[in-house]
Amino acid sequence: MDERQALASFGALSQETRLQIVRMLVVSGPEGMAAGSIAEKLDVSPSNVSFHLKELDHAGLVSQQREARSIIYTANYDALGGLVRFLMEDCCGGHPEICAPVKAAPTCCPPDEGCVR
């Protein structure tokens, strides 16, 4: 991930509703969620959620797929992992002990499932 893309991602995530949406989609996994369900869970209007989803999509943090009359949104795990790697790219400045707590942090799923570590 280059700096321009990282800035776009951070910009998209710097709004409370969008951050909540991304976290919700990460938890929902590859099945994703319909925009209407997202709006319901966040207790915001569908038009408000659509606006935020468009911003997240533009930043490359979510993907969308039409299923019948719904649009299903999923977290873009590659982009989110790229953002974490961007932050850690120059980790520690030659002092690996600084990054040890981050590398030792538990993941949400087993490593063989392709989760970002």
C-alpha positions in Angstrom: 0.0 0.0 0.0 1.4 3.4 -0.9 1.0 6.6 1.2 -1.8 8.0 -1.0 -3.9 4.9 -0.4 -3.1 4.8 3.3 -4.2 8.5 3.6 -7.5 7.7 1.8 -8.1 4.7 4.1 -7.4 6.7 7.2 -9.6 9.5 6.0 -12.5 7.1 5.4 -12.0 5.5 8.8 -11.7 8.8 10.7 -15.5 9.1 10.9 -17.4 7.3 13.7 -20.1 5.7 11.6 -17.7 4.5 8.9 -15.4 3.0 11.5 -18.4 1.2 13.1 -19.4 -0.1 9.7 -15.9 -1.5 8.9 -15.7 -3.2 12.3 -19.2 -4.6 11.9 -18.3 -6.0 8.4 -15.0 -7.5 9.7 -17.1 -9.4 12.3 -19.7 -10.5 9.7 -17.0 -12.3 7.7 -17.2 -13.3 4.0 -21.0 -13.4 4.1 -21.1 -9.7 4.6 -24.2 -7.7 5.4 -26.9 -5.9 3.4 -26.9 -2.2 3.6 -30.4 -2.2 5.2 -29.2 -4.5 8.0 -26.2 -2.2 8.6 -28.5 0.8 8.9 -30.8 -1.1 11.3 -27.9 -2.2 13.5 -26.4 1.2 13.7 -29.9 2.9 14.0 -29.2 5.3 11.2 -31.2 6.0 8.0 -30.5 3.9 4.9 -29.5 7.0 3.0 -26.9 7.9 5.7 -25.5 4.3 5.6 -25.4 4.5 1.8 -23.3 7.7 1.9 -20.8 6.1 4.3 -20.6 2.8 2.4 -19.9 4.8 -0.8 -17.0 6.5 1.0 -15.6 3.2 2.3 -16.0 1.7 -1.1 -14.2 4.6 -2.7 -11.3 4.1 -0.3 -11.2 0.4 -1.1 -12.0 -0.8 2.4 -15.3 -2.5 1.5 -16.6 -4.5 -1.5 -20.1 -4.8 -2.7 -22.1 -7.5 -4.5 -25.7 -7.4 -5.7 -27.8 -10.3 -4.4 -31.4 -10.1 -5.8 -32.7 -6.8 -4.6 -30.0 -6.2 -1.9 -26.4 -5.0 -2.1 -24.2 -7.1 0.2 -21.1 -5.4 1.6 -18.0 -7.1 2.9 -14.8 -5.9 4.5 -11.9 -5.8 2.1 -9.5 -7.8 4.3 -6.6 -7.4 1.8 -6.9 -3.6 2.0 -7.3 -3.6 5.8 -4.3 -5.9 6.1 -2.4 -3.7 3.8 -3.2 -0.7 6.0 -1.8 -2.5 9.1 1.3 -3.6 7.2 1.8 0.0 6.0 1.8 1.2 9.6 4.2 -1.5 10.7 6.4 -1.4 7.6 9.3 0.5 9.2 8.5 -1.0 12.6 10.9 -0.5 15.4 13.6 1.4 13.5 16.0 -1.5 14.2 14.6 -2.2 17.7 12.5 -5.4 17.3 11.6 -5.5 21.0 9.3 -2.5 20.4 7.1 -4.4 18.0 7.1 -7.7 20.0 3.7 -6.9 21.7 2.1 -6.3 18.3 3.5 -9.5 16.8 2.4 -11.5 19.9 -1.1 -10.2 19.9 -3.7 -12.9 19.4 -5.6 -13.0 16.1 -9.3 -13.4 15.7 -9.0 -16.7 13.9 -6.4 -19.5 13.3 -3.5 -18.5 11.0 -4.4 -21.2 8.5 -7.6 -19.3 7.7 -5.6 -16.4 6.1 -6.3 -13.8 8.8 -4.2 -10.7 9.1 -1.6 -11.1 11.8 
